[in-house]
Amino acid sequence: MTRAALFLCVALVSGCTDFPDLDAAVGDSAKNAAYPRVLPIEGVLENAAQTNISEETGQALADRAAALRQKARALTRPILTRAERRRLTAAVERHQQ
C-alpha cells in the first residue's frame, strides 16, 4: 500500500509541473514555413549522379529503400494463418453465446 501511495504522490506532483514553452523556441520563419515535399526515391536516386552524393551514398540509399519496402510488404501480410483465424473466430462465437 505504501508503494502505491508513493507512486500516486509522485504522479500527482509530476503532473503539476510546468512544461517549458516550446513555442518560444521555434522562430516565426519556421512556424510559417511550408511543409517539405516528399519525393519518390527513384527520382532522388536518378538525380544523385548530378549532385554531390557519392556512389556509395546512393547505393546505401537504394539498399535502405529496398529494406523499407521489404518491411512494408511484411506489415501488409495477414498476421494470423487461416487456421488461427478460424480458431479465434470459434472462440469469440463461443464467448458471445
mmCIF file as gemmi writes it, N, C-alpha and C atoms, coordinates in Angstrom:
data_model
loop_
_atom_site.group_PDB
_atom_site.id
_atom_site.type_symbol
_atom_site.label_atom_id
_atom_site.label_alt_id
_atom_site.label_comp_id
_atom_site.label_asym_id
_atom_site.label_entity_id
_atom_site.label_seq_id
_atom_site.pdbx_PDB_ins_code
_atom_site.Cartn_x
_atom_site.Cartn_y
_atom_site.Cartn_z
_atom_site.occupancy
_atom_site.B_iso_or_equiv
_atom_site.pdbx_formal_charge
_atom_site.auth_seq_id
_atom_site.auth_asym_id
_atom_site.pdbx_PDB_model_num
ATOM 1 N N . MET Axp A 1 ? 0.833 -1.194 0 1 0 ? 1 A 1
ATOM 2 C CA . MET Axp A 1 ? 0 0 0 1 0 ? 1 A 1
ATOM 3 C C . MET Axp A 1 ? 0.872 1.25 0 1 0 ? 1 A 1
ATOM 4 N N . THR Axp A 2 ? 2.004 1.188 0.688 1 0 ? 2 A 1
ATOM 5 C CA . THR Axp A 2 ? 2.869 2.358 0.78 1 0 ? 2 A 1
ATOM 6 C C . THR Axp A 2 ? 3.461 2.704 -0.581 1 0 ? 2 A 1
ATOM 7 N N . ARG Axp A 3 ? 3.814 1.69 -1.345 1 0 ? 3 A 1
ATOM 8 C CA . ARG Axp A 3 ? 4.358 1.953 -2.676 1 0 ? 3 A 1
ATOM 9 C C . ARG Axp A 3 ? 3.32 2.618 -3.566 1 0 ? 3 A 1
ATOM 10 N N . ALA Axp A 4 ? 2.095 2.15 -3.463 1 0 ? 4 A 1
ATOM 11 C CA . ALA Axp A 4 ? 1.027 2.731 -4.277 1 0 ? 4 A 1
ATOM 12 C C . ALA Axp A 4 ? 0.808 4.198 -3.912 1 0 ? 4 A 1
ATOM 13 N N . ALA Axp A 5 ? 0.856 4.513 -2.631 1 0 ? 5 A 1
ATOM 14 C CA . ALA Axp A 5 ? 0.676 5.896 -2.192 1 0 ? 5 A 1
ATOM 15 C C . ALA Axp A 5 ? 1.845 6.757 -2.655 1 0 ? 5 A 1
ATOM 16 N N . LEU Axp A 6 ? 3.057 6.211 -2.573 1 0 ? 6 A 1
ATOM 17 C CA . LEU Axp A 6 ? 4.224 6.945 -3.028 1 0 ? 6 A 1
ATOM 18 C C . LEU Axp A 6 ? 4.144 7.191 -4.535 1 0 ? 6 A 1
ATOM 19 N N . PHE Axp A 7 ? 3.771 6.174 -5.269 1 0 ? 7 A 1
ATOM 20 C CA . PHE Axp A 7 ? 3.619 6.313 -6.724 1 0 ? 7 A 1
ATOM 21 C C . PHE Axp A 7 ? 2.559 7.364 -7.055 1 0 ? 7 A 1
ATOM 22 N N . LEU Axp A 8 ? 1.451 7.341 -6.346 1 0 ? 8 A 1
ATOM 23 C CA . LEU Axp A 8 ? 0.384 8.31 -6.58 1 0 ? 8 A 1
ATOM 24 C C . LEU Axp A 8 ? 0.863 9.729 -6.308 1 0 ? 8 A 1
ATOM 25 N N . CYS Axp A 9 ? 1.615 9.924 -5.229 1 0 ? 9 A 1
ATOM 26 C CA . CYS Axp A 9 ? 2.145 11.259 -4.914 1 0 ? 9 A 1
ATOM 27 C C . CYS Axp A 9 ? 3.115 11.738 -5.984 1 0 ? 9 A 1
ATOM 28 N N . VAL Axp A 10 ? 3.994 10.854 -6.435 1 0 ? 10 A 1
ATOM 29 C CA . VAL Axp A 10 ? 4.954 11.227 -7.475 1 0 ? 10 A 1
ATOM 30 C C . VAL Axp A 10 ? 4.215 11.567 -8.761 1 0 ? 10 A 1
ATOM 31 N N . ALA Axp A 11 ? 3.21 10.792 -9.105 1 0 ? 11 A 1
ATOM 32 C CA . ALA Axp A 11 ? 2.433 11.048 -10.316 1 0 ? 11 A 1
ATOM 33 C C . ALA Axp A 11 ? 1.702 12.383 -10.227 1 0 ? 11 A 1
ATOM 34 N N . LEU Axp A 12 ? 1.135 12.683 -9.087 1 0 ? 12 A 1
ATOM 35 C CA . LEU Axp A 12 ? 0.421 13.946 -8.921 1 0 ? 12 A 1
ATOM 36 C C . LEU Axp A 12 ? 1.369 15.139 -8.991 1 0 ? 12 A 1
ATOM 37 N N . VAL Axp A 13 ? 2.528 15.034 -8.355 1 0 ? 13 A 1
ATOM 38 C CA . VAL Axp A 13 ? 3.487 16.133 -8.358 1 0 ? 13 A 1
ATOM 39 C C . VAL Axp A 13 ? 4.03 16.347 -9.771 1 0 ? 13 A 1
ATOM 40 N N . SER Axp A 14 ? 4.367 15.256 -10.466 1 0 ? 14 A 1
ATOM 41 C CA . SER Axp A 14 ? 4.911 15.414 -11.814 1 0 ? 14 A 1
ATOM 42 C C . SER Axp A 14 ? 3.849 15.93 -12.779 1 0 ? 14 A 1
ATOM 43 N N . GLY Axp A 15 ? 2.594 15.67 -12.499 1 0 ? 15 A 1
ATOM 44 C CA . GLY Axp A 15 ? 1.517 16.175 -13.34 1 0 ? 15 A 1
ATOM 45 C C . GLY Axp A 15 ? 1.299 17.662 -13.171 1 0 ? 15 A 1
ATOM 46 N N . CYS Axp A 16 ? 1.782 18.217 -12.113 1 0 ? 16 A 1
ATOM 47 C CA . CYS Axp A 16 ? 1.588 19.638 -11.846 1 0 ? 16 A 1
ATOM 48 C C . CYS Axp A 16 ? 2.789 20.494 -12.238 1 0 ? 16 A 1
ATOM 49 N N . THR Axp A 17 ? 3.808 19.898 -12.799 1 0 ? 17 A 1
ATOM 50 C CA . THR Axp A 17 ? 4.993 20.67 -13.152 1 0 ? 17 A 1
ATOM 51 C C . THR Axp A 17 ? 4.736 21.526 -14.379 1 0 ? 17 A 1
ATOM 52 N N . ASP Axp A 18 ? 5.485 22.6 -14.5 1 0 ? 18 A 1
ATOM 53 C CA . ASP Axp A 18 ? 5.38 23.466 -15.666 1 0 ? 18 A 1
ATOM 54 C C . ASP Axp A 18 ? 6.267 22.922 -16.774 1 0 ? 18 A 1
ATOM 55 N N . PHE Axp A 19 ? 5.722 22.88 -17.969 1 0 ? 19 A 1
ATOM 56 C CA . PHE Axp A 19 ? 6.497 22.452 -19.113 1 0 ? 19 A 1
ATOM 57 C C . PHE Axp A 19 ? 7.124 23.668 -19.759 1 0 ? 19 A 1
ATOM 58 N N . PRO Axp A 20 ? 8.291 23.517 -20.345 1 0 ? 20 A 1
ATOM 59 C CA . PRO Axp A 20 ? 8.922 24.669 -20.991 1 0 ? 20 A 1
ATOM 60 C C . PRO Axp A 20 ? 8.081 25.138 -22.173 1 0 ? 20 A 1
ATOM 61 N N . ASP Axp A 21 ? 8.161 26.41 -22.438 1 0 ? 21 A 1
ATOM 62 C CA . ASP Axp A 21 ? 7.399 26.984 -23.532 1 0 ? 21 A 1
ATOM 63 C C . ASP Axp A 21 ? 8.114 26.657 -24.842 1 0 ? 21 A 1
ATOM 64 N N . LEU Axp A 22 ? 7.706 25.565 -25.45 1 0 ? 22 A 1
ATOM 65 C CA . LEU Axp A 22 ? 8.363 25.112 -26.668 1 0 ? 22 A 1
ATOM 66 C C . LEU Axp A 22 ? 8.051 26.014 -27.858 1 0 ? 22 A 1
ATOM 67 N N . ASP Axp A 23 ? 6.895 26.654 -27.848 1 0 ? 23 A 1
ATOM 68 C CA . ASP Axp A 23 ? 6.548 27.536 -28.965 1 0 ? 23 A 1
ATOM 69 C C . ASP Axp A 23 ? 7.515 28.701 -29.069 1 0 ? 23 A 1
ATOM 70 N N . ALA Axp A 24 ? 8.06 29.141 -27.955 1 0 ? 24 A 1
ATOM 71 C CA . ALA Axp A 24 ? 9.002 30.255 -27.982 1 0 ? 24 A 1
ATOM 72 C C . ALA Axp A 24 ? 10.335 29.845 -28.597 1 0 ? 24 A 1
ATOM 73 N N . ALA Axp A 25 ? 10.643 28.56 -28.581 1 0 ? 25 A 1
ATOM 74 C CA . ALA Axp A 25 ? 11.906 28.078 -29.132 1 0 ? 25 A 1
ATOM 75 C C . ALA Axp A 25 ? 11.881 28.009 -30.656 1 0 ? 25 A 1
ATOM 76 N N . VAL Axp A 26 ? 10.698 28.034 -31.24 1 0 ? 26 A 1
ATOM 77 C CA . VAL Axp A 26 ? 10.564 27.955 -32.7 1 0 ? 26 A 1
ATOM 78 C C . VAL Axp A 26 ? 10.325 29.36 -33.228 1 0 ? 26 A 1
ATOM 79 N N . GLY Axp A 27 ? 11.152 29.756 -34.178 1 0 ? 27 A 1
ATOM 80 C CA . GLY Axp A 27 ? 11.024 31.09 -34.745 1 0 ? 27 A 1
ATOM 81 C C . GLY Axp A 27 ? 9.824 31.221 -35.673 1 0 ? 27 A 1
ATOM 82 N N . ASP Axp A 28 ? 9.462 32.469 -35.989 1 0 ? 28 A 1
ATOM 83 C CA . ASP Axp A 28 ? 8.321 32.724 -36.86 1 0 ? 28 A 1
ATOM 84 C C . ASP Axp A 28 ? 8.53 32.159 -38.265 1 0 ? 28 A 1
ATOM 85 N N . SER Axp A 29 ? 9.761 32.217 -38.751 1 0 ? 29 A 1
ATOM 86 C CA . SER Axp A 29 ? 10.01 31.697 -40.096 1 0 ? 29 A 1
ATOM 87 C C . SER Axp A 29 ? 9.771 30.19 -40.151 1 0 ? 29 A 1
ATOM 88 N N . ALA Axp A 30 ? 10.118 29.478 -39.097 1 0 ? 30 A 1
ATOM 89 C CA . ALA Axp A 30 ? 9.883 28.039 -39.065 1 0 ? 30 A 1
ATOM 90 C C . ALA Axp A 30 ? 8.401 27.725 -38.901 1 0 ? 30 A 1
ATOM 91 N N . LYS Axp A 31 ? 7.7 28.535 -38.108 1 0 ? 31 A 1
ATOM 92 C CA . LYS Axp A 31 ? 6.264 28.318 -37.928 1 0 ? 31 A 1
ATOM 93 C C . LYS Axp A 31 ? 5.491 28.523 -39.218 1 0 ? 31 A 1
ATOM 94 N N . ASN Axp A 32 ? 5.925 29.487 -40.028 1 0 ? 32 A 1
ATOM 95 C CA . ASN Axp A 32 ? 5.206 29.814 -41.252 1 0 ? 32 A 1
ATOM 96 C C . ASN Axp A 32 ? 5.764 29.105 -42.485 1 0 ? 32 A 1
ATOM 97 N N . ALA Axp A 33 ? 6.768 28.279 -42.31 1 0 ? 33 A 1
ATOM 98 C CA . ALA Axp A 33 ? 7.389 27.593 -43.45 1 0 ? 33 A 1
ATOM 99 C C . ALA Axp A 33 ? 6.446 26.533 -44.002 1 0 ? 33 A 1
ATOM 100 N N . ALA Axp A 34 ? 6.572 26.305 -45.303 1 0 ? 34 A 1
ATOM 101 C CA . ALA Axp A 34 ? 5.769 25.266 -45.95 1 0 ? 34 A 1
ATOM 102 C C . ALA Axp A 34 ? 6.32 23.894 -45.576 1 0 ? 34 A 1
ATOM 103 N N . TYR Axp A 35 ? 5.469 22.89 -45.636 1 0 ? 35 A 1
ATOM 104 C CA . TYR Axp A 35 ? 5.917 21.538 -45.387 1 0 ? 35 A 1
ATOM 105 C C . TYR Axp A 35 ? 6.86 21.116 -46.514 1 0 ? 35 A 1
ATOM 106 N N . PRO Axp A 36 ? 7.862 20.318 -46.207 1 0 ? 36 A 1
ATOM 107 C CA . PRO Axp A 36 ? 8.768 19.87 -47.27 1 0 ? 36 A 1
ATOM 108 C C . PRO Axp A 36 ? 8.05 18.905 -48.21 1 0 ? 36 A 1
ATOM 109 N N . ARG Axp A 37 ? 8.477 18.907 -49.45 1 0 ? 37 A 1
ATOM 110 C CA . ARG Axp A 37 ? 7.882 17.99 -50.427 1 0 ? 37 A 1
ATOM 111 C C . ARG Axp A 37 ? 8.462 16.598 -50.221 1 0 ? 37 A 1
ATOM 112 N N . VAL Axp A 38 ? 7.625 15.601 -50.368 1 0 ? 38 A 1
ATOM 113 C CA . VAL Axp A 38 ? 8.069 14.224 -50.291 1 0 ? 38 A 1
ATOM 114 C C . VAL Axp A 38 ? 8.267 13.749 -51.726 1 0 ? 38 A 1
ATOM 115 N N . LEU Axp A 39 ? 9.473 13.281 -52.013 1 0 ? 39 A 1
ATOM 116 C CA . LEU Axp A 39 ? 9.819 12.874 -53.367 1 0 ? 39 A 1
ATOM 117 C C . LEU Axp A 39 ? 9.966 11.36 -53.439 1 0 ? 39 A 1
ATOM 118 N N . PRO Axp A 40 ? 9.618 10.764 -54.579 1 0 ? 40 A 1
ATOM 119 C CA . PRO Axp A 40 ? 9.854 9.327 -54.725 1 0 ? 40 A 1
ATOM 120 C C . PRO Axp A 40 ? 11.351 9.033 -54.754 1 0 ? 40 A 1
ATOM 121 N N . ILE Axp A 41 ? 11.746 7.935 -54.166 1 0 ? 41 A 1
ATOM 122 C CA . ILE Axp A 41 ? 13.161 7.606 -54.048 1 0 ? 41 A 1
ATOM 123 C C . ILE Axp A 41 ? 13.812 7.412 -55.41 1 0 ? 41 A 1
ATOM 124 N N . GLU Axp A 42 ? 13.049 6.929 -56.397 1 0 ? 42 A 1
ATOM 125 C CA . GLU Axp A 42 ? 13.622 6.7 -57.718 1 0 ? 42 A 1
ATOM 126 C C . GLU Axp A 42 ? 14.143 8.017 -58.305 1 0 ? 42 A 1
ATOM 127 N N . GLY Axp A 43 ? 13.364 9.07 -58.171 1 0 ? 43 A 1
ATOM 128 C CA . GLY Axp A 43 ? 13.797 10.366 -58.678 1 0 ? 43 A 1
ATOM 129 C C . GLY Axp A 43 ? 15.014 10.89 -57.943 1 0 ? 43 A 1
ATOM 130 N N . VAL Axp A 44 ? 15.061 10.631 -56.651 1 0 ? 44 A 1
ATOM 131 C CA . VAL Axp A 44 ? 16.202 11.08 -55.855 1 0 ? 44 A 1
ATOM 132 C C . VAL Axp A 44 ? 17.46 10.351 -56.314 1 0 ? 44 A 1
ATOM 133 N N . LEU Axp A 45 ? 17.321 9.038 -56.528 1 0 ? 45 A 1
ATOM 134 C CA . LEU Axp A 45 ? 18.491 8.26 -56.944 1 0 ? 45 A 1
ATOM 135 C C . LEU Axp A 45 ? 18.943 8.625 -58.353 1 0 ? 45 A 1
ATOM 136 N N . GLU Axp A 46 ? 17.984 8.937 -59.243 1 0 ? 46 A 1
ATOM 137 C CA . GLU Axp A 46 ? 18.352 9.334 -60.602 1 0 ? 46 A 1
ATOM 138 C C . GLU Axp A 46 ? 19.124 10.646 -60.586 1 0 ? 46 A 1
ATOM 139 N N . ASN Axp A 47 ? 18.729 11.55 -59.707 1 0 ? 47 A 1
ATOM 140 C CA . ASN Axp A 47 ? 19.393 12.846 -59.624 1 0 ? 47 A 1
ATOM 141 C C . ASN Axp A 47 ? 20.677 12.803 -58.802 1 0 ? 47 A 1
ATOM 142 N N . ALA Axp A 48 ? 20.96 11.66 -58.171 1 0 ? 48 A 1
ATOM 143 C CA . ALA Axp A 48 ? 22.148 11.561 -57.324 1 0 ? 48 A 1
ATOM 144 C C . ALA Axp A 48 ? 23.424 11.754 -58.133 1 0 ? 48 A 1
ATOM 145 N N . ALA Axp A 49 ? 23.411 11.329 -59.387 1 0 ? 49 A 1
ATOM 146 C CA . ALA Axp A 49 ? 24.607 11.471 -60.216 1 0 ? 49 A 1
ATOM 147 C C . ALA Axp A 49 ? 24.903 12.936 -60.511 1 0 ? 49 A 1
ATOM 148 N N . GLN Axp A 50 ? 23.89 13.777 -60.476 1 0 ? 50 A 1
ATOM 149 C CA . GLN Axp A 50 ? 24.061 15.194 -60.783 1 0 ? 50 A 1
ATOM 150 C C . GLN Axp A 50 ? 24.371 16.02 -59.538 1 0 ? 50 A 1
ATOM 151 N N . THR Axp A 51 ? 24.393 15.404 -58.39 1 0 ? 51 A 1
ATOM 152 C CA . THR Axp A 51 ? 24.629 16.131 -57.147 1 0 ? 51 A 1
ATOM 153 C C . THR Axp A 51 ? 25.951 15.689 -56.532 1 0 ? 51 A 1
ATOM 154 N N . ASN Axp A 52 ? 26.18 16.099 -55.335 1 0 ? 52 A 1
ATOM 155 C CA . ASN Axp A 52 ? 27.416 15.751 -54.63 1 0 ? 52 A 1
ATOM 156 C C . ASN Axp A 52 ? 27.301 14.437 -53.879 1 0 ? 52 A 1
ATOM 157 N N . ILE Axp A 53 ? 26.26 13.667 -54.15 1 0 ? 53 A 1
ATOM 158 C CA . ILE Axp A 53 ? 26.091 12.389 -53.461 1 0 ? 53 A 1
ATOM 159 C C . ILE Axp A 53 ? 27.022 11.37 -54.101 1 0 ? 53 A 1
ATOM 160 N N . SER Axp A 54 ? 27.805 10.704 -53.28 1 0 ? 54 A 1
ATOM 161 C CA . SER Axp A 54 ? 28.741 9.714 -53.809 1 0 ? 54 A 1
ATOM 162 C C . SER Axp A 54 ? 27.996 8.453 -54.226 1 0 ? 54 A 1
ATOM 163 N N . GLU Axp A 55 ? 28.692 7.633 -54.976 1 0 ? 55 A 1
ATOM 164 C CA . GLU Axp A 55 ? 28.09 6.376 -55.428 1 0 ? 55 A 1
ATOM 165 C C . GLU Axp A 55 ? 27.753 5.478 -54.24 1 0 ? 55 A 1
ATOM 166 N N . GLU Axp A 56 ? 28.617 5.498 -53.237 1 0 ? 56 A 1
ATOM 167 C CA . GLU Axp A 56 ? 28.377 4.688 -52.041 1 0 ? 56 A 1
ATOM 168 C C . GLU Axp A 56 ? 27.119 5.157 -51.305 1 0 ? 56 A 1
ATOM 169 N N . THR Axp A 57 ? 26.954 6.47 -51.221 1 0 ? 57 A 1
ATOM 170 C CA . THR Axp A 57 ? 25.768 7.013 -50.555 1 0 ? 57 A 1
ATOM 171 C C . THR Axp A 57 ? 24.516 6.659 -51.343 1 0 ? 57 A 1
ATOM 172 N N . GLY Axp A 58 ? 24.583 6.773 -52.66 1 0 ? 58 A 1
ATOM 173 C CA . GLY Axp A 58 ? 23.441 6.387 -53.493 1 0 ? 58 A 1
ATOM 174 C C . GLY Axp A 58 ? 23.096 4.932 -53.324 1 0 ? 58 A 1
ATOM 175 N N . GLN Axp A 59 ? 24.104 4.072 -53.261 1 0 ? 59 A 1
ATOM 176 C CA . GLN Axp A 59 ? 23.863 2.643 -53.061 1 0 ? 59 A 1
ATOM 177 C C . GLN Axp A 59 ? 23.288 2.395 -51.678 1 0 ? 59 A 1
ATOM 178 N N . ALA Axp A 60 ? 23.786 3.112 -50.676 1 0 ? 60 A 1
ATOM 179 C CA . ALA Axp A 60 ? 23.259 2.962 -49.314 1 0 ? 60 A 1
ATOM 180 C C . ALA Axp A 60 ? 21.79 3.376 -49.265 1 0 ? 60 A 1
ATOM 181 N N . LEU Axp A 61 ? 21.436 4.451 -49.987 1 0 ? 61 A 1
ATOM 182 C CA . LEU Axp A 61 ? 20.029 4.872 -50.042 1 0 ? 61 A 1
ATOM 183 C C . LEU Axp A 61 ? 19.168 3.823 -50.733 1 0 ? 61 A 1
ATOM 184 N N . ALA Axp A 62 ? 19.684 3.264 -51.825 1 0 ? 62 A 1
ATOM 185 C CA . ALA Axp A 62 ? 18.934 2.231 -52.551 1 0 ? 62 A 1
ATOM 186 C C . ALA Axp A 62 ? 18.744 0.997 -51.675 1 0 ? 62 A 1
ATOM 187 N N . ASP Axp A 63 ? 19.786 0.603 -50.946 1 0 ? 63 A 1
ATOM 188 C CA . ASP Axp A 63 ? 19.677 -0.549 -50.045 1 0 ? 63 A 1
ATOM 189 C C . ASP Axp A 63 ? 18.676 -0.284 -48.929 1 0 ? 63 A 1
ATOM 190 N N . ARG Axp A 64 ? 18.72 0.917 -48.391 1 0 ? 64 A 1
ATOM 191 C CA . ARG Axp A 64 ? 17.785 1.264 -47.317 1 0 ? 64 A 1
ATOM 192 C C . ARG Axp A 64 ? 16.348 1.282 -47.828 1 0 ? 64 A 1
ATOM 193 N N . ALA Axp A 65 ? 16.161 1.824 -49.041 1 0 ? 65 A 1
ATOM 194 C CA . ALA Axp A 65 ? 14.816 1.843 -49.633 1 0 ? 65 A 1
ATOM 195 C C . ALA Axp A 65 ? 14.308 0.426 -49.858 1 0 ? 65 A 1
ATOM 196 N N . ALA Axp A 66 ? 15.176 -0.469 -50.314 1 0 ? 66 A 1
ATOM 197 C CA . ALA Axp A 66 ? 14.771 -1.864 -50.521 1 0 ? 66 A 1
ATOM 198 C C . ALA Axp A 66 ? 14.39 -2.521 -49.198 1 0 ? 66 A 1
ATOM 199 N N . ALA Axp A 67 ? 15.157 -2.242 -48.148 1 0 ? 67 A 1
ATOM 200 C CA . ALA Axp A 67 ? 14.841 -2.806 -46.835 1 0 ? 67 A 1
ATOM 201 C C . ALA Axp A 67 ? 13.511 -2.268 -46.314 1 0 ? 67 A 1
ATOM 202 N N . LEU Axp A 68 ? 13.247 -0.987 -46.533 1 0 ? 68 A 1
ATOM 203 C CA . LEU Axp A 68 ? 11.966 -0.402 -46.094 1 0 ? 68 A 1
ATOM 204 C C . LEU Axp A 68 ? 10.798 -0.979 -46.877 1 0 ? 68 A 1
ATOM 205 N N . ARG Axp A 69 ? 10.999 -1.202 -48.185 1 0 ? 69 A 1
ATOM 206 C CA . ARG Axp A 69 ? 9.932 -1.827 -48.982 1 0 ? 69 A 1
ATOM 207 C C . ARG Axp A 69 ? 9.647 -3.237 -48.488 1 0 ? 69 A 1
ATOM 208 N N . GLN Axp A 70 ? 10.702 -3.974 -48.131 1 0 ? 70 A 1
ATOM 209 C CA . GLN Axp A 70 ? 10.523 -5.324 -47.611 1 0 ? 70 A 1
ATOM 210 C C . GLN Axp A 70 ? 9.755 -5.299 -46.288 1 0 ? 70 A 1
ATOM 211 N N . LYS Axp A 71 ? 10.072 -4.361 -45.412 1 0 ? 71 A 1
ATOM 212 C CA . LYS Axp A 71 ? 9.344 -4.229 -44.149 1 0 ? 71 A 1
ATOM 213 C C . LYS Axp A 71 ? 7.88 -3.878 -44.408 1 0 ? 71 A 1
ATOM 214 N N . ALA Axp A 72 ? 7.639 -3.006 -45.383 1 0 ? 72 A 1
ATOM 215 C CA . ALA Axp A 72 ? 6.263 -2.615 -45.702 1 0 ? 72 A 1
ATOM 216 C C . ALA Axp A 72 ? 5.473 -3.815 -46.203 1 0 ? 72 A 1
ATOM 217 N N . ARG Axp A 73 ? 6.093 -4.638 -47.034 1 0 ? 73 A 1
ATOM 218 C CA . ARG Axp A 73 ? 5.411 -5.849 -47.513 1 0 ? 73 A 1
ATOM 219 C C . ARG Axp A 73 ? 5.099 -6.782 -46.35 1 0 ? 73 A 1
ATOM 220 N N . ALA Axp A 74 ? 6.046 -6.904 -45.418 1 0 ? 74 A 1
ATOM 221 C CA . ALA Axp A 74 ? 5.826 -7.772 -44.257 1 0 ? 74 A 1
ATOM 222 C C . ALA Axp A 74 ? 4.679 -7.258 -43.395 1 0 ? 74 A 1
ATOM 223 N N . LEU Axp A 75 ? 4.527 -5.944 -43.312 1 0 ? 75 A 1
ATOM 224 C CA . LEU Axp A 75 ? 3.455 -5.368 -42.49 1 0 ? 75 A 1
ATOM 225 C C . LEU Axp A 75 ? 2.086 -5.521 -43.126 1 0 ? 75 A 1
ATOM 226 N N . THR Axp A 76 ? 2.024 -5.729 -44.436 1 0 ? 76 A 1
ATOM 227 C CA . THR Axp A 76 ? 0.727 -5.856 -45.103 1 0 ? 76 A 1
ATOM 228 C C . THR Axp A 76 ? 0.254 -7.303 -45.156 1 0 ? 76 A 1
ATOM 229 N N . ARG Axp A 77 ? 1.116 -8.24 -44.781 1 0 ? 77 A 1
ATOM 230 C CA . ARG Axp A 77 ? 0.703 -9.646 -44.763 1 0 ? 77 A 1
ATOM 231 C C . ARG Axp A 77 ? -0.248 -9.891 -43.603 1 0 ? 77 A 1
ATOM 232 N N . PRO Axp A 78 ? -1.132 -10.882 -43.763 1 0 ? 78 A 1
ATOM 233 C CA . PRO Axp A 78 ? -2.013 -11.23 -42.639 1 0 ? 78 A 1
ATOM 234 C C . PRO Axp A 78 ? -1.195 -11.711 -41.444 1 0 ? 78 A 1
ATOM 235 N N . ILE Axp A 79 ? -1.63 -11.352 -40.27 1 0 ? 79 A 1
ATOM 236 C CA . ILE Axp A 79 ? -0.916 -11.722 -39.048 1 0 ? 79 A 1
ATOM 237 C C . ILE Axp A 79 ? -1.243 -13.162 -38.663 1 0 ? 79 A 1
ATOM 238 N N . LEU Axp A 80 ? -2.5 -13.528 -38.809 1 0 ? 80 A 1
ATOM 239 C CA . LEU Axp A 80 ? -2.943 -14.867 -38.425 1 0 ? 80 A 1
ATOM 240 C C . LEU Axp A 80 ? -3.048 -15.764 -39.653 1 0 ? 80 A 1
ATOM 241 N N . THR Axp A 81 ? -2.741 -17.041 -39.464 1 0 ? 81 A 1
ATOM 242 C CA . THR Axp A 81 ? -2.981 -18.008 -40.53 1 0 ? 81 A 1
ATOM 243 C C . THR Axp A 81 ? -4.482 -18.277 -40.59 1 0 ? 81 A 1
ATOM 244 N N . ARG Axp A 82 ? -4.908 -18.955 -41.638 1 0 ? 82 A 1
ATOM 245 C CA . ARG Axp A 82 ? -6.347 -19.259 -41.75 1 0 ? 82 A 1
ATOM 246 C C . ARG Axp A 82 ? -6.816 -20.122 -40.588 1 0 ? 82 A 1
ATOM 247 N N . ALA Axp A 83 ? -6 -21.099 -40.207 1 0 ? 83 A 1
ATOM 248 C CA . ALA Axp A 83 ? -6.37 -21.973 -39.089 1 0 ? 83 A 1
ATOM 249 C C . ALA Axp A 83 ? -6.471 -21.177 -37.788 1 0 ? 83 A 1
ATOM 250 N N . GLU Axp A 84 ? -5.543 -20.277 -37.555 1 0 ? 84 A 1
ATOM 251 C CA . GLU Axp A 84 ? -5.591 -19.451 -36.348 1 0 ? 84 A 1
ATOM 252 C C . GLU Axp A 84 ? -6.812 -18.535 -36.361 1 0 ? 84 A 1
ATOM 253 N N . ARG Axp A 85 ? -7.123 -17.984 -37.527 1 0 ? 85 A 1
ATOM 254 C CA . ARG Axp A 85 ? -8.293 -17.106 -37.64 1 0 ? 85 A 1
ATOM 255 C C . ARG Axp A 85 ? -9.574 -17.882 -37.354 1 0 ? 85 A 1
ATOM 256 N N . ARG Axp A 86 ? -9.687 -19.12 -37.894 1 0 ? 86 A 1
ATOM 257 C CA . ARG Axp A 86 ? -10.875 -19.944 -37.63 1 0 ? 86 A 1
ATOM 258 C C . ARG Axp A 86 ? -10.987 -20.261 -36.142 1 0 ? 86 A 1
ATOM 259 N N . ARG Axp A 87 ? -9.856 -20.621 -35.508 1 0 ? 87 A 1
ATOM 260 C CA . ARG Axp A 87 ? -9.86 -20.949 -34.085 1 0 ? 87 A 1
ATOM 261 C C . ARG Axp A 87 ? -10.275 -19.735 -33.25 1 0 ? 87 A 1
ATOM 262 N N . LEU Axp A 88 ? -9.762 -18.562 -33.609 1 0 ? 88 A 1
ATOM 263 C CA . LEU Axp A 88 ? -10.106 -17.349 -32.886 1 0 ? 88 A 1
ATOM 264 C C . LEU Axp A 88 ? -11.579 -16.989 -33.078 1 0 ? 88 A 1
ATOM 265 N N . THR Axp A 89 ? -12.058 -17.104 -34.297 1 0 ? 89 A 1
ATOM 266 C CA . THR Axp A 89 ? -13.472 -16.812 -34.58 1 0 ? 89 A 1
ATOM 267 C C . THR Axp A 89 ? -14.382 -17.755 -33.8 1 0 ? 89 A 1
ATOM 268 N N . ALA Axp A 90 ? -14.025 -19.04 -33.757 1 0 ? 90 A 1
ATOM 269 C CA . ALA Axp A 90 ? -14.825 -20.008 -32.999 1 0 ? 90 A 1
ATOM 270 C C . ALA Axp A 90 ? -14.832 -19.664 -31.513 1 0 ? 90 A 1
ATOM 271 N N . ALA Axp A 91 ? -13.698 -19.26 -30.975 1 0 ? 91 A 1
ATOM 272 C CA . ALA Axp A 91 ? -13.627 -18.905 -29.559 1 0 ? 91 A 1
ATOM 273 C C . ALA Axp A 91 ? -14.463 -17.665 -29.265 1 0 ? 91 A 1
ATOM 274 N N . VAL Axp A 92 ? -14.449 -16.679 -30.153 1 0 ? 92 A 1
ATOM 275 C CA . VAL Axp A 92 ? -15.256 -15.47 -29.967 1 0 ? 92 A 1
ATOM 276 C C . VAL Axp A 92 ? -16.731 -15.821 -30.019 1 0 ? 92 A 1
ATOM 277 N N . GLU Axp A 93 ? -17.117 -16.668 -30.969 1 0 ? 93 A 1
ATOM 278 C CA . GLU Axp A 93 ? -18.53 -17.075 -31.07 1 0 ? 93 A 1
ATOM 279 C C . GLU Axp A 93 ? -18.984 -17.826 -29.841 1 0 ? 93 A 1
ATOM 280 N N . ARG Axp A 94 ? -18.112 -18.702 -29.306 1 0 ? 94 A 1
ATOM 281 C CA . ARG Axp A 94 ? -18.471 -19.44 -28.072 1 0 ? 94 A 1
ATOM 282 C C . ARG Axp A 94 ? -18.653 -18.465 -26.912 1 0 ? 94 A 1
ATOM 283 N N . HIS Axp A 95 ? -17.821 -17.442 -26.846 1 0 ? 95 A 1
ATOM 284 C CA . HIS Axp A 95 ? -17.876 -16.479 -25.755 1 0 ? 95 A 1
ATOM 285 C C . HIS Axp A 95 ? -19.124 -15.618 -25.835 1 0 ? 95 A 1
ATOM 286 N N . GLN Axp A 96 ? -19.608 -15.346 -27.042 1 0 ? 96 A 1
ATOM 287 C CA . GLN Axp A 96 ? -20.767 -14.459 -27.214 1 0 ? 96 A 1
ATOM 288 C C . GLN Axp A 96 ? -22.069 -15.181 -26.922 1 0 ? 96 A 1
ATOM 289 N N . GLN Axp A 97 ? -22.065 -16.487 -26.833 1 0 ? 97 A 1
ATOM 290 C CA . GLN Axp A 97 ? -23.307 -17.243 -26.604 1 0 ? 97 A 1
ATOM 291 C C . GLN Axp A 97 ? -23.707 -17.229 -25.171 1 0 ? 97 A 1
